[in-house]
Amino acid sequence: MTVFRTIKHQIRHLFIALQRVIKYVVQAVTKIFAPTDDQYPAIGVQPFTGDSADKKKQNH
């Protein structure tokens, strides 16, 4: 009976390991395809306020 008990015990540990691997993969896939949770402010498009390039000052 001990042989059957050890085989049953090993099969049980195999299924537990398989469940952990599946859970790990599912969590990764869920994180990849989940909606973003970024907290960026909705500020829209900002106008350009810098200096434009002057063609006379370029050294080409």
mmCIF file as Biopython writes it, N, C-alpha, C and O atoms, coordinates in Angstrom:
data_model
#
loop_
_atom_site.group_PDB
_atom_site.id
_atom_site.type_symbol
_atom_site.label_atom_id
_atom_site.label_alt_id
_atom_site.label_comp_id
_atom_site.label_asym_id
_atom_site.label_entity_id
_atom_site.label_seq_id
_atom_site.pdbx_PDB_ins_code
_atom_site.Cartn_x
_atom_site.Cartn_y
_atom_site.Cartn_z
_atom_site.occupancy
_atom_site.B_iso_or_equiv
_atom_site.auth_seq_id
_atom_site.auth_asym_id
_atom_site.pdbx_PDB_model_num
ATOM 1   N N  . MET A ? 1  ? 0.805  -1.198 0.000   1.0 0.0 1  A 1 
ATOM 2   C CA . MET A ? 1  ? 0.000  0.000  0.000   1.0 0.0 1  A 1 
ATOM 3   C C  . MET A ? 1  ? 0.849  1.263  0.000   1.0 0.0 1  A 1 
ATOM 4   O O  . MET A ? 1  ? 0.392  2.303  -0.474  1.0 0.0 1  A 1 
ATOM 5   N N  . THR A ? 2  ? 2.031  1.204  0.501   1.0 0.0 2  A 1 
ATOM 6   C CA . THR A ? 2  ? 2.832  2.412  0.582   1.0 0.0 2  A 1 
ATOM 7   C C  . THR A ? 2  ? 3.265  2.887  -0.814  1.0 0.0 2  A 1 
ATOM 8   O O  . THR A ? 2  ? 3.444  4.084  -1.036  1.0 0.0 2  A 1 
ATOM 9   N N  . VAL A ? 3  ? 3.432  1.947  -1.749  1.0 0.0 3  A 1 
ATOM 10  C CA . VAL A ? 3  ? 3.807  2.330  -3.107  1.0 0.0 3  A 1 
ATOM 11  C C  . VAL A ? 3  ? 2.679  3.136  -3.743  1.0 0.0 3  A 1 
ATOM 12  O O  . VAL A ? 3  ? 2.924  4.162  -4.378  1.0 0.0 3  A 1 
ATOM 13  N N  . PHE A ? 4  ? 1.456  2.673  -3.570  1.0 0.0 4  A 1 
ATOM 14  C CA . PHE A ? 4  ? 0.310  3.394  -4.117  1.0 0.0 4  A 1 
ATOM 15  C C  . PHE A ? 4  ? 0.145  4.751  -3.443  1.0 0.0 4  A 1 
ATOM 16  O O  . PHE A ? 4  ? -0.233 5.733  -4.082  1.0 0.0 4  A 1 
ATOM 17  N N  . ARG A ? 5  ? 0.428  4.791  -2.174  1.0 0.0 5  A 1 
ATOM 18  C CA . ARG A ? 5  ? 0.318  6.042  -1.428  1.0 0.0 5  A 1 
ATOM 19  C C  . ARG A ? 5  ? 1.365  7.054  -1.916  1.0 0.0 5  A 1 
ATOM 20  O O  . ARG A ? 5  ? 1.059  8.239  -2.050  1.0 0.0 5  A 1 
ATOM 21  N N  . THR A ? 6  ? 2.575  6.604  -2.178  1.0 0.0 6  A 1 
ATOM 22  C CA . THR A ? 6  ? 3.613  7.515  -2.665  1.0 0.0 6  A 1 
ATOM 23  C C  . THR A ? 6  ? 3.312  7.987  -4.086  1.0 0.0 6  A 1 
ATOM 24  O O  . THR A ? 6  ? 3.553  9.145  -4.427  1.0 0.0 6  A 1 
ATOM 25  N N  . ILE A ? 7  ? 2.782  7.078  -4.912  1.0 0.0 7  A 1 
ATOM 26  C CA . ILE A ? 7  ? 2.403  7.472  -6.271  1.0 0.0 7  A 1 
ATOM 27  C C  . ILE A ? 7  ? 1.282  8.499  -6.221  1.0 0.0 7  A 1 
ATOM 28  O O  . ILE A ? 7  ? 1.315  9.494  -6.946  1.0 0.0 7  A 1 
ATOM 29  N N  . LYS A ? 8  ? 0.307  8.266  -5.383  1.0 0.0 8  A 1 
ATOM 30  C CA . LYS A ? 8  ? -0.799 9.207  -5.229  1.0 0.0 8  A 1 
ATOM 31  C C  . LYS A ? 8  ? -0.279 10.557 -4.732  1.0 0.0 8  A 1 
ATOM 32  O O  . LYS A ? 8  ? -0.740 11.605 -5.184  1.0 0.0 8  A 1 
ATOM 33  N N  . HIS A ? 9  ? 0.657  10.533 -3.823  1.0 0.0 9  A 1 
ATOM 34  C CA . HIS A ? 9  ? 1.247  11.746 -3.270  1.0 0.0 9  A 1 
ATOM 35  C C  . HIS A ? 9  ? 2.015  12.510 -4.362  1.0 0.0 9  A 1 
ATOM 36  O O  . HIS A ? 9  ? 1.921  13.735 -4.436  1.0 0.0 9  A 1 
ATOM 37  N N  . GLN A ? 10 ? 2.763  11.805 -5.197  1.0 0.0 10 A 1 
ATOM 38  C CA . GLN A ? 10 ? 3.513  12.447 -6.269  1.0 0.0 10 A 1 
ATOM 39  C C  . GLN A ? 10 ? 2.596  13.045 -7.330  1.0 0.0 10 A 1 
ATOM 40  O O  . GLN A ? 10 ? 2.856  14.133 -7.843  1.0 0.0 10 A 1 
ATOM 41  N N  . ILE A ? 11 ? 1.536  12.337 -7.653  1.0 0.0 11 A 1 
ATOM 42  C CA . ILE A ? 11 ? 0.561  12.853 -8.612  1.0 0.0 11 A 1 
ATOM 43  C C  . ILE A ? 11 ? -0.110 14.104 -8.066  1.0 0.0 11 A 1 
ATOM 44  O O  . ILE A ? 11 ? -0.345 15.064 -8.800  1.0 0.0 11 A 1 
ATOM 45  N N  . ARG A ? 12 ? -0.412 14.089 -6.787  1.0 0.0 12 A 1 
ATOM 46  C CA . ARG A ? 12 ? -1.021 15.270 -6.161  1.0 0.0 12 A 1 
ATOM 47  C C  . ARG A ? 12 ? -0.086 16.468 -6.242  1.0 0.0 12 A 1 
ATOM 48  O O  . ARG A ? 12 ? -0.535 17.572 -6.551  1.0 0.0 12 A 1 
ATOM 49  N N  . HIS A ? 13 ? 1.200  16.280 -5.972  1.0 0.0 13 A 1 
ATOM 50  C CA . HIS A ? 13 ? 2.164  17.367 -6.056  1.0 0.0 13 A 1 
ATOM 51  C C  . HIS A ? 13 ? 2.354  17.839 -7.496  1.0 0.0 13 A 1 
ATOM 52  O O  . HIS A ? 13 ? 2.597  19.022 -7.736  1.0 0.0 13 A 1 
ATOM 53  N N  . LEU A ? 14 ? 2.245  16.925 -8.443  1.0 0.0 14 A 1 
ATOM 54  C CA . LEU A ? 14 ? 2.333  17.294 -9.844  1.0 0.0 14 A 1 
ATOM 55  C C  . LEU A ? 14 ? 1.172  18.202 -10.235 1.0 0.0 14 A 1 
ATOM 56  O O  . LEU A ? 14 ? 1.380  19.199 -10.926 1.0 0.0 14 A 1 
ATOM 57  N N  . PHE A ? 15 ? -0.035 17.877 -9.809  1.0 0.0 15 A 1 
ATOM 58  C CA . PHE A ? 15 ? -1.192 18.708 -10.102 1.0 0.0 15 A 1 
ATOM 59  C C  . PHE A ? 15 ? -1.101 20.071 -9.415  1.0 0.0 15 A 1 
ATOM 60  O O  . PHE A ? 15 ? -1.511 21.079 -9.989  1.0 0.0 15 A 1 
ATOM 61  N N  . ILE A ? 16 ? -0.573 20.110 -8.207  1.0 0.0 16 A 1 
ATOM 62  C CA . ILE A ? 16 ? -0.397 21.385 -7.503  1.0 0.0 16 A 1 
ATOM 63  C C  . ILE A ? 16 ? 0.607  22.259 -8.256  1.0 0.0 16 A 1 
ATOM 64  O O  . ILE A ? 16 ? 0.384  23.459 -8.420  1.0 0.0 16 A 1 
ATOM 65  N N  . ALA A ? 17 ? 1.698  21.671 -8.708  1.0 0.0 17 A 1 
ATOM 66  C CA . ALA A ? 17 ? 2.695  22.422 -9.475  1.0 0.0 17 A 1 
ATOM 67  C C  . ALA A ? 17 ? 2.103  22.926 -10.786 1.0 0.0 17 A 1 
ATOM 68  O O  . ALA A ? 17 ? 2.372  24.054 -11.198 1.0 0.0 17 A 1 
ATOM 69  N N  . LEU A ? 18 ? 1.302  22.098 -11.439 1.0 0.0 18 A 1 
ATOM 70  C CA . LEU A ? 18 ? 0.658  22.485 -12.685 1.0 0.0 18 A 1 
ATOM 71  C C  . LEU A ? 18 ? -0.314 23.645 -12.453 1.0 0.0 18 A 1 
ATOM 72  O O  . LEU A ? 18 ? -0.380 24.571 -13.262 1.0 0.0 18 A 1 
ATOM 73  N N  . GLN A ? 19 ? -1.060 23.596 -11.361 1.0 0.0 19 A 1 
ATOM 74  C CA . GLN A ? 19 ? -1.972 24.685 -11.017 1.0 0.0 19 A 1 
ATOM 75  C C  . GLN A ? 19 ? -1.208 25.988 -10.788 1.0 0.0 19 A 1 
ATOM 76  O O  . GLN A ? 19 ? -1.667 27.051 -11.206 1.0 0.0 19 A 1 
ATOM 77  N N  . ARG A ? 20 ? -0.069 25.921 -10.142 1.0 0.0 20 A 1 
ATOM 78  C CA . ARG A ? 20 ? 0.736  27.122 -9.886  1.0 0.0 20 A 1 
ATOM 79  C C  . ARG A ? 20 ? 1.263  27.722 -11.178 1.0 0.0 20 A 1 
ATOM 80  O O  . ARG A ? 20 ? 1.280  28.942 -11.340 1.0 0.0 20 A 1 
ATOM 81  N N  . VAL A ? 21 ? 1.695  26.862 -12.102 1.0 0.0 21 A 1 
ATOM 82  C CA . VAL A ? 21 ? 2.193  27.352 -13.387 1.0 0.0 21 A 1 
ATOM 83  C C  . VAL A ? 21 ? 1.072  28.021 -14.169 1.0 0.0 21 A 1 
ATOM 84  O O  . VAL A ? 21 ? 1.262  29.100 -14.729 1.0 0.0 21 A 1 
ATOM 85  N N  . ILE A ? 22 ? -0.082 27.392 -14.211 1.0 0.0 22 A 1 
ATOM 86  C CA . ILE A ? 22 ? -1.230 27.960 -14.925 1.0 0.0 22 A 1 
ATOM 87  C C  . ILE A ? 22 ? -1.635 29.290 -14.299 1.0 0.0 22 A 1 
ATOM 88  O O  . ILE A ? 22 ? -1.921 30.248 -15.016 1.0 0.0 22 A 1 
ATOM 89  N N  . LYS A ? 23 ? -1.661 29.357 -12.983 1.0 0.0 23 A 1 
ATOM 90  C CA . LYS A ? 23 ? -2.019 30.595 -12.292 1.0 0.0 23 A 1 
ATOM 91  C C  . LYS A ? 23 ? -1.025 31.700 -12.624 1.0 0.0 23 A 1 
ATOM 92  O O  . LYS A ? 23 ? -1.426 32.844 -12.842 1.0 0.0 23 A 1 
ATOM 93  N N  . TYR A ? 24 ? 0.265  31.376 -12.666 1.0 0.0 24 A 1 
ATOM 94  C CA . TYR A ? 24 ? 1.308  32.349 -12.981 1.0 0.0 24 A 1 
ATOM 95  C C  . TYR A ? 24 ? 1.119  32.909 -14.394 1.0 0.0 24 A 1 
ATOM 96  O O  . TYR A ? 24 ? 1.229  34.117 -14.606 1.0 0.0 24 A 1 
ATOM 97  N N  . VAL A ? 25 ? 0.839  32.040 -15.346 1.0 0.0 25 A 1 
ATOM 98  C CA . VAL A ? 25 ? 0.657  32.462 -16.738 1.0 0.0 25 A 1 
ATOM 99  C C  . VAL A ? 25 ? -0.615 33.290 -16.886 1.0 0.0 25 A 1 
ATOM 100 O O  . VAL A ? 25 ? -0.613 34.308 -17.578 1.0 0.0 25 A 1 
ATOM 101 N N  . VAL A ? 26 ? -1.682 32.870 -16.252 1.0 0.0 26 A 1 
ATOM 102 C CA . VAL A ? 26 ? -2.949 33.599 -16.340 1.0 0.0 26 A 1 
ATOM 103 C C  . VAL A ? 26 ? -2.811 34.991 -15.731 1.0 0.0 26 A 1 
ATOM 104 O O  . VAL A ? 26 ? -3.351 35.953 -16.276 1.0 0.0 26 A 1 
ATOM 105 N N  . GLN A ? 27 ? -2.109 35.115 -14.629 1.0 0.0 27 A 1 
ATOM 106 C CA . GLN A ? 27 ? -1.902 36.428 -14.024 1.0 0.0 27 A 1 
ATOM 107 C C  . GLN A ? 27 ? -1.116 37.342 -14.956 1.0 0.0 27 A 1 
ATOM 108 O O  . GLN A ? 27 ? -1.424 38.529 -15.060 1.0 0.0 27 A 1 
ATOM 109 N N  . ALA A ? 28 ? -0.117 36.811 -15.629 1.0 0.0 28 A 1 
ATOM 110 C CA . ALA A ? 28 ? 0.676  37.617 -16.560 1.0 0.0 28 A 1 
ATOM 111 C C  . ALA A ? 28 ? -0.168 38.059 -17.752 1.0 0.0 28 A 1 
ATOM 112 O O  . ALA A ? 28 ? -0.105 39.219 -18.160 1.0 0.0 28 A 1 
ATOM 113 N N  . VAL A ? 29 ? -0.951 37.150 -18.310 1.0 0.0 29 A 1 
ATOM 114 C CA . VAL A ? 29 ? -1.802 37.483 -19.448 1.0 0.0 29 A 1 
ATOM 115 C C  . VAL A ? 29 ? -2.856 38.507 -19.032 1.0 0.0 29 A 1 
ATOM 116 O O  . VAL A ? 29 ? -3.150 39.435 -19.785 1.0 0.0 29 A 1 
ATOM 117 N N  . THR A ? 30 ? -3.417 38.345 -17.850 1.0 0.0 30 A 1 
ATOM 118 C CA . THR A ? 30 ? -4.410 39.293 -17.354 1.0 0.0 30 A 1 
ATOM 119 C C  . THR A ? 30 ? -3.797 40.674 -17.192 1.0 0.0 30 A 1 
ATOM 120 O O  . THR A ? 30 ? -4.431 41.676 -17.526 1.0 0.0 30 A 1 
ATOM 121 N N  . LYS A ? 31 ? -2.588 40.739 -16.688 1.0 0.0 31 A 1 
ATOM 122 C CA . LYS A ? 31 ? -1.926 42.036 -16.500 1.0 0.0 31 A 1 
ATOM 123 C C  . LYS A ? 31 ? -1.618 42.690 -17.842 1.0 0.0 31 A 1 
ATOM 124 O O  . LYS A ? 31 ? -1.735 43.909 -17.972 1.0 0.0 31 A 1 
ATOM 125 N N  . ILE A ? 32 ? -1.229 41.907 -18.832 1.0 0.0 32 A 1 
ATOM 126 C CA . ILE A ? 32 ? -0.904 42.458 -20.141 1.0 0.0 32 A 1 
ATOM 127 C C  . ILE A ? 32 ? -2.141 43.022 -20.827 1.0 0.0 32 A 1 
ATOM 128 O O  . ILE A ? 32 ? -2.083 44.113 -21.393 1.0 0.0 32 A 1 
ATOM 129 N N  . PHE A ? 33 ? -3.255 42.304 -20.790 1.0 0.0 33 A 1 
ATOM 130 C CA . PHE A ? 33 ? -4.433 42.691 -21.545 1.0 0.0 33 A 1 
ATOM 131 C C  . PHE A ? 33 ? -5.472 43.445 -20.717 1.0 0.0 33 A 1 
ATOM 132 O O  . PHE A ? 33 ? -6.562 43.724 -21.217 1.0 0.0 33 A 1 
ATOM 133 N N  . ALA A ? 34 ? -5.166 43.776 -19.485 1.0 0.0 34 A 1 
ATOM 134 C CA . ALA A ? 34 ? -6.089 44.547 -18.655 1.0 0.0 34 A 1 
ATOM 135 C C  . ALA A ? 34 ? -6.039 46.012 -19.075 1.0 0.0 34 A 1 
ATOM 136 O O  . ALA A ? 34 ? -5.036 46.463 -19.627 1.0 0.0 34 A 1 
ATOM 137 N N  . PRO A ? 35 ? -7.106 46.755 -18.822 1.0 0.0 35 A 1 
ATOM 138 C CA . PRO A ? 35 ? -7.070 48.189 -19.117 1.0 0.0 35 A 1 
ATOM 139 C C  . PRO A ? 35 ? -5.996 48.871 -18.271 1.0 0.0 35 A 1 
ATOM 140 O O  . PRO A ? 35 ? -5.684 48.433 -17.163 1.0 0.0 35 A 1 
ATOM 141 N N  . THR A ? 36 ? -5.446 49.940 -18.811 1.0 0.0 36 A 1 
ATOM 142 C CA . THR A ? 36 ? -4.382 50.636 -18.091 1.0 0.0 36 A 1 
ATOM 143 C C  . THR A ? 36 ? -4.937 51.332 -16.865 1.0 0.0 36 A 1 
ATOM 144 O O  . THR A ? 36 ? -6.091 51.759 -16.845 1.0 0.0 36 A 1 
ATOM 145 N N  . ASP A ? 37 ? -4.115 51.440 -15.858 1.0 0.0 37 A 1 
ATOM 146 C CA . ASP A ? 37 ? -4.523 52.137 -14.643 1.0 0.0 37 A 1 
ATOM 147 C C  . ASP A ? 37 ? -3.638 53.355 -14.406 1.0 0.0 37 A 1 
ATOM 148 O O  . ASP A ? 37 ? -3.409 53.766 -13.268 1.0 0.0 37 A 1 
ATOM 149 N N  . ASP A ? 38 ? -3.143 53.926 -15.511 1.0 0.0 38 A 1 
ATOM 150 C CA . ASP A ? 38 ? -2.316 55.118 -15.410 1.0 0.0 38 A 1 
ATOM 151 C C  . ASP A ? 38 ? -3.171 56.297 -14.952 1.0 0.0 38 A 1 
ATOM 152 O O  . ASP A ? 38 ? -4.327 56.432 -15.353 1.0 0.0 38 A 1 
ATOM 153 N N  . GLN A ? 39 ? -2.599 57.131 -14.122 1.0 0.0 39 A 1 
ATOM 154 C CA . GLN A ? 39 ? -3.319 58.274 -13.579 1.0 0.0 39 A 1 
ATOM 155 C C  . GLN A ? 39 ? -2.804 59.579 -14.191 1.0 0.0 39 A 1 
ATOM 156 O O  . GLN A ? 39 ? -2.501 60.526 -13.465 1.0 0.0 39 A 1 
ATOM 157 N N  . TYR A ? 40 ? -2.705 59.631 -15.502 1.0 0.0 40 A 1 
ATOM 158 C CA . TYR A ? 40 ? -2.239 60.827 -16.164 1.0 0.0 40 A 1 
ATOM 159 C C  . TYR A ? 40 ? -3.382 61.852 -16.218 1.0 0.0 40 A 1 
ATOM 160 O O  . TYR A ? 40 ? -4.535 61.469 -16.419 1.0 0.0 40 A 1 
ATOM 161 N N  . PRO A ? 41 ? -3.085 63.141 -16.042 1.0 0.0 41 A 1 
ATOM 162 C CA . PRO A ? 41 ? -4.148 64.150 -16.143 1.0 0.0 41 A 1 
ATOM 163 C C  . PRO A ? 41 ? -4.592 64.325 -17.589 1.0 0.0 41 A 1 
ATOM 164 O O  . PRO A ? 41 ? -3.790 64.209 -18.515 1.0 0.0 41 A 1 
ATOM 165 N N  . ALA A ? 42 ? -5.855 64.601 -17.767 1.0 0.0 42 A 1 
ATOM 166 C CA . ALA A ? 42 ? -6.411 64.813 -19.107 1.0 0.0 42 A 1 
ATOM 167 C C  . ALA A ? 42 ? -6.230 66.277 -19.466 1.0 0.0 42 A 1 
ATOM 168 O O  . ALA A ? 42 ? -7.136 67.083 -19.252 1.0 0.0 42 A 1 
ATOM 169 N N  . ILE A ? 43 ? -5.061 66.634 -20.014 1.0 0.0 43 A 1 
ATOM 170 C CA . ILE A ? 43 ? -4.773 68.034 -20.291 1.0 0.0 43 A 1 
ATOM 171 C C  . ILE A ? 43 ? -4.926 68.379 -21.761 1.0 0.0 43 A 1 
ATOM 172 O O  . ILE A ? 43 ? -5.005 69.560 -22.100 1.0 0.0 43 A 1 
ATOM 173 N N  . GLY A ? 44 ? -4.969 67.429 -22.612 1.0 0.0 44 A 1 
ATOM 174 C CA . GLY A ? 44 ? -5.141 67.691 -24.029 1.0 0.0 44 A 1 
ATOM 175 C C  . GLY A ? 44 ? -3.858 68.103 -24.718 1.0 0.0 44 A 1 
ATOM 176 O O  . GLY A ? 44 ? -2.763 67.942 -24.178 1.0 0.0 44 A 1 
ATOM 177 N N  . VAL A ? 45 ? -4.009 68.640 -25.926 1.0 0.0 45 A 1 
ATOM 178 C CA . VAL A ? 45 ? -2.868 69.050 -26.730 1.0 0.0 45 A 1 
ATOM 179 C C  . VAL A ? 45 ? -2.392 70.419 -26.259 1.0 0.0 45 A 1 
ATOM 180 O O  . VAL A ? 45 ? -3.203 71.315 -26.021 1.0 0.0 45 A 1 
ATOM 181 N N  . GLN A ? 46 ? -1.094 70.579 -26.126 1.0 0.0 46 A 1 
ATOM 182 C CA . GLN A ? 46 ? -0.513 71.848 -25.695 1.0 0.0 46 A 1 
ATOM 183 C C  . GLN A ? 46 ? 0.096  72.566 -26.892 1.0 0.0 46 A 1 
ATOM 184 O O  . GLN A ? 46 ? 0.738  71.932 -27.729 1.0 0.0 46 A 1 
ATOM 185 N N  . PRO A ? 47 ? -0.095 73.873 -26.987 1.0 0.0 47 A 1 
ATOM 186 C CA . PRO A ? 47 ? 0.507  74.607 -28.104 1.0 0.0 47 A 1 
ATOM 187 C C  . PRO A ? 47 ? 2.020  74.708 -27.944 1.0 0.0 47 A 1 
ATOM 188 O O  . PRO A ? 47 ? 2.533  74.680 -26.825 1.0 0.0 47 A 1 
ATOM 189 N N  . PHE A ? 48 ? 2.726  74.824 -29.051 1.0 0.0 48 A 1 
ATOM 190 C CA . PHE A ? 48 ? 4.179  74.962 -29.031 1.0 0.0 48 A 1 
ATOM 191 C C  . PHE A ? 48 ? 4.520  76.404 -28.663 1.0 0.0 48 A 1 
ATOM 192 O O  . PHE A ? 48 ? 4.060  77.340 -29.317 1.0 0.0 48 A 1 
ATOM 193 N N  . THR A ? 49 ? 5.323  76.582 -27.621 1.0 0.0 49 A 1 
ATOM 194 C CA . THR A ? 49 ? 5.679  77.925 -27.173 1.0 0.0 49 A 1 
ATOM 195 C C  . THR A ? 49 ? 7.168  78.191 -27.306 1.0 0.0 49 A 1 
ATOM 196 O O  . THR A ? 49 ? 7.650  79.201 -26.794 1.0 0.0 49 A 1 
ATOM 197 N N  . GLY A ? 50 ? 7.901  77.331 -27.965 1.0 0.0 50 A 1 
ATOM 198 C CA . GLY A ? 50 ? 9.339  77.503 -28.111 1.0 0.0 50 A 1 
ATOM 199 C C  . GLY A ? 50 ? 9.692  78.400 -29.284 1.0 0.0 50 A 1 
ATOM 200 O O  . GLY A ? 50 ? 8.809  78.920 -29.968 1.0 0.0 50 A 1 
ATOM 201 N N  . ASP A ? 51 ? 10.971 78.576 -29.511 1.0 0.0 51 A 1 
ATOM 202 C CA . ASP A ? 51 ? 11.455 79.385 -30.623 1.0 0.0 51 A 1 
ATOM 203 C C  . ASP A ? 51 ? 11.494 78.535 -31.881 1.0 0.0 51 A 1 
ATOM 204 O O  . ASP A ? 51 ? 11.900 77.374 -31.844 1.0 0.0 51 A 1 
ATOM 205 N N  . SER A ? 52 ? 11.073 79.116 -32.989 1.0 0.0 52 A 1 
ATOM 206 C CA . SER A ? 52 ? 11.154 78.382 -34.252 1.0 0.0 52 A 1 
ATOM 207 C C  . SER A ? 52 ? 12.566 78.488 -34.799 1.0 0.0 52 A 1 
ATOM 208 O O  . SER A ? 52 ? 13.302 79.413 -34.457 1.0 0.0 52 A 1 
ATOM 209 N N  . ALA A ? 53 ? 12.936 77.559 -35.631 1.0 0.0 53 A 1 
ATOM 210 C CA . ALA A ? 53 ? 14.286 77.528 -36.189 1.0 0.0 53 A 1 
ATOM 211 C C  . ALA A ? 53 ? 14.444 78.642 -37.225 1.0 0.0 53 A 1 
ATOM 212 O O  . ALA A ? 53 ? 13.582 78.834 -38.083 1.0 0.0 53 A 1 
ATOM 213 N N  . ASP A ? 54 ? 15.534 79.354 -37.134 1.0 0.0 54 A 1 
ATOM 214 C CA . ASP A ? 54 ? 15.823 80.415 -38.108 1.0 0.0 54 A 1 
ATOM 215 C C  . ASP A ? 54 ? 16.786 79.852 -39.142 1.0 0.0 54 A 1 
ATOM 216 O O  . ASP A ? 54 ? 17.887 79.425 -38.793 1.0 0.0 54 A 1 
ATOM 217 N N  . LYS A ? 55 ? 16.391 79.846 -40.401 1.0 0.0 55 A 1 
ATOM 218 C CA . LYS A ? 55 ? 17.219 79.246 -41.451 1.0 0.0 55 A 1 
ATOM 219 C C  . LYS A ? 55 ? 18.519 79.999 -41.641 1.0 0.0 55 A 1 
ATOM 220 O O  . LYS A ? 55 ? 19.491 79.405 -42.108 1.0 0.0 55 A 1 
ATOM 221 N N  . LYS A ? 56 ? 18.584 81.260 -41.306 1.0 0.0 56 A 1 
ATOM 222 C CA . LYS A ? 56 ? 19.803 82.049 -41.458 1.0 0.0 56 A 1 
ATOM 223 C C  . LYS A ? 56 ? 20.884 81.622 -40.476 1.0 0.0 56 A 1 
ATOM 224 O O  . LYS A ? 56 ? 22.071 81.751 -40.776 1.0 0.0 56 A 1 
ATOM 225 N N  . LYS A ? 57 ? 20.497 81.117 -39.309 1.0 0.0 57 A 1 
ATOM 226 C CA . LYS A ? 57 ? 21.460 80.783 -38.257 1.0 0.0 57 A 1 
ATOM 227 C C  . LYS A ? 57 ? 21.939 79.329 -38.326 1.0 0.0 57 A 1 
ATOM 228 O O  . LYS A ? 57 ? 22.836 78.943 -37.576 1.0 0.0 57 A 1 
ATOM 229 N N  . GLN A ? 58 ? 21.367 78.535 -39.198 1.0 0.0 58 A 1 
ATOM 230 C CA . GLN A ? 58 ? 21.786 77.129 -39.310 1.0 0.0 58 A 1 
ATOM 231 C C  . GLN A ? 58 ? 23.116 77.046 -40.022 1.0 0.0 58 A 1 
ATOM 232 O O  . GLN A ? 58 ? 23.337 77.756 -41.003 1.0 0.0 58 A 1 
ATOM 233 N N  . ASN A ? 59 ? 24.004 76.194 -39.548 1.0 0.0 59 A 1 
ATOM 234 C CA . ASN A ? 59 ? 25.329 76.037 -40.131 1.0 0.0 59 A 1 
ATOM 235 C C  . ASN A ? 59 ? 25.394 74.784 -40.998 1.0 0.0 59 A 1 
ATOM 236 O O  . ASN A ? 59 ? 25.977 73.783 -40.582 1.0 0.0 59 A 1 
ATOM 237 N N  . HIS A ? 60 ? 24.824 74.815 -42.161 1.0 0.0 60 A 1 
ATOM 238 C CA . HIS A ? 60 ? 24.886 73.652 -43.070 1.0 0.0 60 A 1 
ATOM 239 C C  . HIS A ? 60 ? 25.572 74.010 -44.331 1.0 0.0 60 A 1 
ATOM 240 O O  . HIS A ? 60 ? 25.720 73.167 -45.216 1.0 0.0 60 A 1 
#
